Each structure stands twice: as structure tokens, then as C-alpha cells.
């Protein structure tokens, strides 16, 4: 399991980055919606803390990222 904490915001990507997002979505989902869809804005998470584990009582791990207040 994974839990990501941080600040989520709307981000307007450049055309080259929108093309990368579209290509990544096509690889993952098998279809493309076109890069123009992403130019309207996408959600971006700037993580501060990520918690991850396979079995909570055995291998729980916490990662903190630069700029994190916690």
C-alpha cells in the first residue's frame, strides 16, 4: 500500500510536456486523448511525505521530501 501526502495544484504544462503525458497515457491505457486535453491543466502533487508498505507490521517505510515541514 502507498499513501502520498503533499500539496495538490492545477498545473498548465507546456506543449512538449503535454505530448509526453499523452504518450504515457497511451502506453498505460492503450489509447490517446490528444495532447491538447492536457493543455487545459492537470493535477500535480508535490509530495511532502510518502508512506509505503507490503505488510505494515514488517516493512513500513516513510519518505520525506525536501521542503517538507514535517
C-alpha positions in Angstrom: 0.0 0.0 0.0 1.1 3.6 -0.6 -0.1 6.9 0.9 1.2 10.1 -0.6 0.8 13.4 1.3 1.5 16.8 -0.1 0.1 19.8 -1.9 -2.0 19.3 -5.0 -2.4 22.1 -7.5 -3.6 22.6 -11.1 -0.6 22.8 -13.4 -0.6 24.0 -17.0 2.0 22.0 -18.9 4.0 23.1 -21.9 3.1 21.5 -25.3 6.1 19.2 -25.2 5.2 18.0 -21.7 1.6 17.6 -22.7 2.8 15.4 -25.6 4.8 13.3 -23.1 1.7 12.9 -20.8 -0.4 11.8 -23.8 2.2 9.3 -24.9 2.5 7.9 -21.3 -1.3 7.6 -21.1 -1.4 5.8 -24.4 1.3 3.3 -23.2 -0.6 2.7 -20.0 -4.2 2.7 -21.1 -3.8 1.8 -24.8 -5.4 4.9 -26.2 -4.7 8.6 -26.6 -7.0 11.6 -26.0 -4.5 14.0 -27.6 -2.1 16.4 -26.0 -4.5 19.4 -26.3 -6.6 17.9 -23.5 -3.7 18.3 -21.1 -3.0 22.0 -22.0 -6.2 23.0 -20.1 -4.4 21.9 -16.9 -3.6 18.8 -14.9 -3.4 18.0 -11.2 0.2 17.9 -9.9 1.1 16.6 -6.4 4.2 17.9 -4.7 4.8 15.2 -2.1 6.0 16.0 1.4 5.7 12.5 2.8 5.1 9.1 1.3 4.2 6.1 3.4 4.7 2.6 1.8 4.5 -1.0 3.0 3.7 -4.6 1.9 3.0 -5.7 5.5 2.5 -2.8 7.9 3.9 -4.6 10.9 7.1 -5.7 9.0 8.2 -3.2 6.4 6.5 0.2 6.9 8.7 3.0 5.4 8.3 6.8 5.5 10.0 9.0 2.9 10.2 12.8 3.5 11.0 15.2 0.7 13.0 18.4 0.6 10.9 21.4 1.8 8.7 19.2 3.9 7.6 20.9 7.1 7.0 17.5 8.9 
